[in-house]
Amino acid sequence: MRNLIAFLVTFCCLSAQANYAEFFGSHPSTSGIGNQANTNIYDPANNYYVPALMAFSDTITFATSAGSVSTDFEPISNITIKNSTNSTTTEVGNASTDYDSFFGATVHATLPLGYKGAGPISVSVFTPLGKVIETNSGDAALPEYVMYRSRYRRTLIHLNYAHKLTDQFAFSLGTHVGFQAGANASTNLSLNGTGFGSSGGAKSEVKPALAGIFSTIYREKNWSAYFTFQQEMKSNLEAKAGGQINDPTAALFQITIESMIYYDPHILRFGSSFEIGNFTFLGSLEYQLWENYKTPVIRVKDRGGVVKPSDDYEKLKLRNIPVLKVGSILSITDRFSLLGGLSYKPTPIEGNFVGAGNSIDSNSLILTGGARLGMRIFGKDVDLSGGIQYHKLEEVNVVKTSNQENGNSGSKIGAPGYKVGGSVIAASGGLRIKF
């Protein structure tokens, strides 16, 4: 039975997380200015933030990058890790906040259609290096930084068509593509002493999930303003398992395993840029709608048999959040630029984490920087760029309330308390080619 459950949980976890660009930028040329568009019509990395901008590009452009992310969260030690809600004993110990480093890559391309004035197709791909998807639902009871454990460790594709209506105005339509998976399994288990062995069967599927993208932009020589709407993408996964004992025949378990292992919120993005001398100033405001978010915890439901379903003591309070981003580009020469940016991202999770449950997050201040070096190689314009980010999470001191999650006397999981906070560092390097 244990191997069967592991199979189902594995397939439940074969789904996508919120994308890398949301956290760390689509390319060093955008991450260095606070994770927003740089409004360069020949930079296909802008396809993530304002795909309508690419309508003004009349040539093939290509960009790629590789990056790494490492976390350094506050240690959580000497807390209650077991009580009567998850064990037959009470135990004090530590919760792991040492998450694996992430290594990822991005690829962007803009391809003008053959018909004059038709507009280009742009594609952006974000993926873990050497993997398609990397997931971890985390511990169901212990403190987990649910926005960082594995949300950005997934493959994502953005595909957009952009069309220029006038020399100043353009729009785009497109989609972002994720993946979902499910499984169904059944077993017949034979006890020792029977004359035949156990048997079973399983089936699974992985399929794409689509969500819409719309953007529009108005641009003049020295300034521009744009709007982008990105539809939410979520997956309520369901895997069913059943089994029975042969000789004598007896029901063993009938369960459903559910999880929302990823969630991309609705995003309304407003942005602008303007140039003054050697400076380009950029700003954007995103409004993200998080009311449909669920943590990636695996939930087990009993459909008949001897399995007890998961308890659901944690009741998350969610809020929609504004995310402010500002940045600047200093063009020292035509070929060399310095990038800088600042962003503030509130947590969508309301509350102080003192009650039942330990899904944790906090507001973050994001400092960004980078550089761009241009050159000519074989008659083509090539840009090399690098970016670095420092995310500082606001410290929150958690002091758990009395009694266990089920109301019995004793200590909650996480008691007496712990500190939420820490930092995240992301670094990336990449190139861009204009053909």
C-alpha positions in Angstrom: 0.0 0.0 0.0 2.8 2.4 0.8 4.3 2.1 -2.7 0.9 2.7 -4.2 0.4 5.9 -2.1 3.9 7.0 -3.1 3.0 6.5 -6.8 -0.2 8.6 -6.5 1.5 11.4 -4.5 4.2 11.6 -7.1 1.7 12.1 -9.9 -0.2 14.6 -7.8 3.0 16.6 -7.6 3.6 16.5 -11.3 2.0 19.9 -11.7 3.3 23.4 -12.2 4.3 26.1 -9.7 3.9 29.8 -10.1 6.5 30.9 -12.6 10.1 32.0 -12.2 9.6 35.3 -13.9 7.0 36.4 -11.3 9.7 36.0 -8.6 13.1 36.8 -10.3 12.5 38.4 -13.7 12.3 37.0 -17.2 15.9 37.7 -18.1 18.8 39.7 -16.6 17.7 42.7 -18.7 14.4 42.8 -16.8 15.4 41.4 -13.4 18.0 44.1 -12.9 15.3 46.8 -13.1 12.9 45.3 -10.5 11.2 42.5 -12.5 9.5 44.6 -15.1 9.6 45.5 -18.8 12.5 47.5 -20.1 10.4 48.6 -23.2 13.2 47.8 -25.6 11.3 46.6 -28.7 14.2 44.3 -29.7 14.3 42.5 -26.3 12.0 39.4 -26.5 12.3 39.0 -22.7 9.6 41.7 -22.6 7.2 39.2 -24.0 6.4 38.1 -20.4 5.5 41.6 -19.1 4.0 43.4 -22.1 3.8 41.2 -25.2 2.1 44.0 -27.2 5.5 45.8 -27.2 6.9 43.2 -29.6 4.5 44.4 -32.3 7.0 47.2 -33.0 9.8 44.7 -33.7 10.4 44.1 -37.4 13.2 41.5 -37.1 14.0 38.2 -35.5 15.3 38.5 -31.9 16.5 35.8 -29.5 17.4 35.8 -25.8 18.4 33.2 -23.3 19.7 33.2 -19.8 20.6 30.9 -16.9 20.2 31.7 -13.2 20.3 30.3 -9.7 18.3 31.0 -6.5 19.3 30.3 -2.9 17.3 30.9 0.3 18.4 31.7 3.8 15.4 31.6 6.1 15.4 31.9 9.9 16.0 28.6 11.6 13.0 27.1 13.4 14.0 24.9 16.4 12.7 23.6 19.7 9.1 23.7 18.7 6.3 21.1 19.1 6.5 18.9 16.0 4.0 16.2 17.1 0.9 16.2 19.2 -2.4 14.3 19.2 -3.5 15.8 15.9 -0.7 14.1 13.9 0.8 11.4 16.2 0.1 9.3 19.3 3.0 11.0 21.1 4.1 14.6 21.8 7.5 15.6 20.5 9.7 18.7 20.4 12.1 19.2 17.5 13.1 21.3 14.6 11.5 22.3 11.3 13.7 22.4 8.2 14.1 25.8 6.5 17.1 24.7 4.5 15.6 24.5 1.0 17.6 23.2 -2.1 19.1 25.8 -4.4 17.4 26.2 -7.7 19.0 26.4 -11.2 16.9 27.5 -14.1 17.0 28.7 -17.7 14.9 31.0 -19.9 14.5 31.2 -23.7 12.7 34.0 -25.6 12.2 34.6 -29.3 10.3 37.0 -31.5 9.5 35.9 -35.0 7.8 38.4 -37.4 5.3 36.8 -39.7 6.0 36.7 -43.4 3.2 39.0 -44.4 4.1 42.7 -44.1 2.3 44.4 -41.2 1.0 41.1 -39.8 2.9 41.3 -36.6 5.2 38.9 -34.8 4.7 35.7 -32.7 6.7 35.7 -29.5 7.5 32.8 -27.2 9.0 32.6 -23.7 10.0 29.4 -22.0 11.0 29.1 -18.4 12.3 25.7 -17.1 14.5 24.1 -14.3 17.9 23.1 -15.7 17.9 19.4 -16.5 14.3 18.9 -15.5 10.7 19.6 -16.7 9.1 20.0 -13.2 10.5 19.9 -9.7 8.0 19.9 -6.9 7.8 19.5 -3.1 4.5 19.9 -1.3 6.4 20.2 2.0 5.4 19.0 5.5 1.6 19.0 6.1 2.0 20.2 9.7 5.3 21.9 10.3 6.2 25.5 9.3 6.7 25.8 5.5 7.5 28.9 3.4 4.8 27.9 0.9 5.7 30.6 -1.6 9.3 29.5 -1.8 9.5 25.7 -1.3 8.9 24.9 -5.0 6.5 27.4 -6.6 8.9 28.6 -9.3 10.5 25.2 -10.0 8.5 24.3 -13.1 8.3 24.6 -16.9 6.1 27.4 -18.2 5.5 28.6 -21.8 4.2 32.1 -22.8 3.0 32.3 -26.4 1.7 35.6 -27.8 0.7 37.3 -31.1 1.2 41.1 -31.3 -0.3 43.5 -33.8 0.5 47.1 -34.4 -2.6 49.2 -35.2 -0.7 52.5 -35.6 2.9 53.7 -35.3 2.1 54.3 -31.6 -0.5 51.8 -30.5 -0.5 48.0 -30.4 -2.2 45.1 -28.7 -1.5 41.4 -28.2 -3.4 38.1 -27.5 -1.8 35.0 -26.1 -1.7 32.2 -23.6 0.5 30.8 -20.9 0.8 27.1 -20.8 1.3 24.9 -17.8 1.0 21.2 -17.1 -1.4 19.1 -15.0 -1.3 15.4 -14.0 -3.5 12.8 -12.5 -3.6 9.1 -11.7 -5.9 6.3 -10.8 -4.8 3.0 -9.3 -6.3 -0.2 -7.8 -4.8 -3.2 -6.1 -5.7 -6.7 -5.0 -3.5 -7.6 -2.0 -2.9 -11.3 -1.1 -1.9 -12.1 2.5 0.9 -14.5 3.4 -0.3 -18.1 3.1 -2.5 -17.5 0.0 -1.7 -19.4 -3.2 -1.4 -16.4 -5.4 0.4 -13.1 -5.4 -0.8 -9.5 -5.2 -1.8 -7.6 -8.3 -2.7 -4.1 -9.3 -3.2 -1.6 -12.1 -2.6 2.1 -12.6 -3.1 4.7 -15.2 -1.9 8.3 -15.4 -2.0 11.3 -17.6 -0.1 14.6 -18.1 -1.9 17.3 -20.1 -1.4 21.1 -20.8 -3.4 23.8 -19.0 -4.0 27.1 -20.8 -4.8 30.6 -19.5 -5.2 33.8 -21.5 -3.0 36.9 -21.8 -4.0 40.3 -23.2 -1.9 43.5 -23.4 -1.9 46.9 -25.0 0.7 49.6 -25.3 1.0 53.3 -26.4 4.4 54.6 -27.1 6.0 57.8 -28.2 9.7 58.6 -28.9 10.7 59.1 -25.2 7.9 57.5 -23.2 5.4 54.7 -23.2 2.5 53.3 -21.2 1.0 49.8 -21.2 -1.5 47.4 -19.6 -1.4 43.6 -19.4 -4.0 41.2 -18.1 -2.8 37.6 -17.2 -5.5 35.1 -16.4 -5.1 32.9 -13.3 -3.9 29.3 -13.7 -4.6 26.7 -11.1 -5.0 23.0 -10.8 -7.3 21.1 -8.4 -5.7 17.7 -8.9 -7.4 14.4 -8.0 -6.0 10.9 -7.8 -8.1 7.9 -6.8 -6.8 4.7 -5.3 -8.6 1.5 -4.2 -7.5 -1.8 -2.9 -8.8 -4.9 -1.2 -7.5 -8.1 0.5 -8.0 -11.4 -1.2 -8.8 -14.7 0.6 -10.7 -13.7 2.6 -12.0 -10.7 0.6 -12.2 -7.5 2.6 -12.2 -3.9 1.7 -8.9 -2.3 2.6 -9.0 1.3 1.4 -10.8 3.6 -1.1 -9.2 7.1 -1.1 -8.9 10.3 -3.1 -5.8 12.4 -3.0 -6.2 16.1 -3.8 -3.8 19.0 -4.1 -3.4 22.4 -5.6 0.3 22.1 -6.1 0.5 25.4 -8.1 -1.4 28.6 -8.5 -0.7 31.6 -10.7 -3.0 34.6 -9.7 -4.9 36.9 -12.0 -2.5 39.8 -12.7 -3.5 43.3 -13.8 -0.3 45.1 -14.7 0.0 48.9 -15.4 3.4 50.2 -16.5 5.2 53.1 -18.0 8.7 54.4 -19.0 10.2 57.7 -20.0 13.7 58.8 -21.1 15.6 61.8 -19.9 19.1 62.2 -21.4 21.1 59.0 -20.6 18.5 57.8 -18.1 15.4 55.6 -18.7 13.0 55.5 -15.7 10.5 52.7 -15.4 7.7 51.9 -13.1 4.8 49.4 -12.9 2.0 48.5 -10.5 0.6 45.0 -10.5 -2.6 44.0 -8.8 -2.6 40.3 -8.0 -5.8 38.4 -7.1 -5.1 35.6 -4.7 -8.5 34.6 -3.3 -8.5 31.2 -5.0 -5.1 30.1 -3.7 -4.6 27.0 -1.7 -1.4 25.6 -0.2 0.2 22.6 -1.9 -0.5 20.3 1.0 -1.6 16.8 0.0 -5.1 16.1 1.3 -6.4 12.5 1.6 -10.2 11.8 1.5 -11.7 8.5 2.5 -14.2 7.0 0.0 -14.8 3.8 2.1 -12.5 1.4 3.9 -10.1 1.8 6.9 -8.2 5.0 6.0 -8.9 8.1 8.1 -9.1 11.3 6.0 -6.8 14.3 6.5 -7.7 16.8 9.1 -8.1 20.4 7.9 -7.4 22.6 10.8 -5.7 25.4 8.9 -8.0 28.1 7.6 -6.0 30.5 5.4 -7.1 34.1 5.2 -6.1 35.5 1.8 -6.0 39.0 0.3 -5.3 40.5 -3.1 -2.1 42.5 -3.2 -0.6 45.4 -5.1 3.1 45.0 -6.1 5.0 48.2 -6.8 8.1 48.1 -9.0 10.5 51.0 -10.0 13.7 50.9 -11.9 16.2 52.8 -14.0 18.7 52.3 -16.8 21.8 54.5 -17.1 23.3 54.4 -20.6 26.9 55.2 -20.0 27.7 54.6 -23.7 25.7 53.2 -26.6 27.1 49.8 -25.7 27.2 49.8 -21.9 24.4 50.3 -19.4 23.9 49.9 -15.6 20.5 48.7 -14.2 18.9 49.3 -10.9 15.5 48.6 -9.3 13.4 48.2 -6.3 10.1 46.3 -5.6 7.9 45.7 -2.7 5.7 42.6 -2.6 3.2 42.1 0.3 2.3 38.5 1.2 -1.1 37.4 0.1 -1.5 35.5 3.4 -3.2 37.5 6.1 -2.8 36.9 9.8 0.1 36.4 12.3 0.2 32.5 12.1 -0.6 32.1 15.8 -3.5 29.7 15.3 -3.8 26.3 13.7 -1.5 25.7 10.7 2.0 26.7 9.7 1.8 27.9 6.1 4.0 31.0 6.5 5.1 33.9 4.3 5.9 37.6 4.9 6.2 40.9 3.0 9.4 41.2 1.0 11.5 44.1 -0.1 13.4 43.4 -3.3 16.6 45.2 -4.4 17.9 44.5 -7.9 20.8 45.5 -10.1 22.6 44.5 -13.3 24.6 45.6 -16.3 24.5 45.3 -20.1 27.3 45.1 -22.5 26.6 45.4 -26.3 28.9 44.3 -29.2 28.9 43.3 -32.8 29.6 39.6 -33.6 29.5 38.4 -37.3 27.5 41.5 -38.2 24.8 40.9 -35.5 24.0 43.0 -32.5 24.7 40.9 -29.4 24.1 42.0 -25.8 25.6 40.3 -22.7 23.8 41.0 -19.4 23.9 40.0 -15.8 21.6 40.6 -12.9 21.4 40.1 -9.2 18.6 40.3 -6.7 18.3 40.4 -2.9 14.9 39.7 -1.3 14.6 40.6 2.3 11.6 39.1 4.1 10.0 41.1 6.9 10.5 39.5 10.3 7.4 38.2 12.1 7.6 36.8 15.6 5.0 34.0 16.0 3.7 33.0 19.4 1.2 30.2 19.2 -2.0 30.3 21.1 -2.9 27.8 23.8 -4.5 24.3 23.2 -4.0 22.0 20.3 -5.5 22.4 16.8 -8.4 20.1 17.7 -9.2 22.0 20.9 -7.7 19.6 23.3 -5.3 20.9 26.0 -1.7 20.9 25.0 0.6 22.7 22.6 -0.1 23.5 18.9 2.4 22.3 16.2 4.9 25.1 16.1 4.5 26.1 19.8 5.8 27.9 21.7 6.7 29.9 18.6 9.3 30.9 16.0 10.5 33.7 13.9 9.5 34.2 10.2 12.0 36.0 8.0 15.2 35.6 6.1 16.5 36.4 2.6 16.6 35.1 -1.0 19.5 35.8 -3.4 19.1 35.3 -7.2 21.7 35.8 -9.8 21.5 35.3 -13.6 23.5 35.9 -16.8 22.3 35.9 -20.4 22.6 37.1 -23.9 20.4 38.7 -26.6 20.8 38.6 -30.4 19.2 40.8 -32.9 19.3 39.2 -36.4 
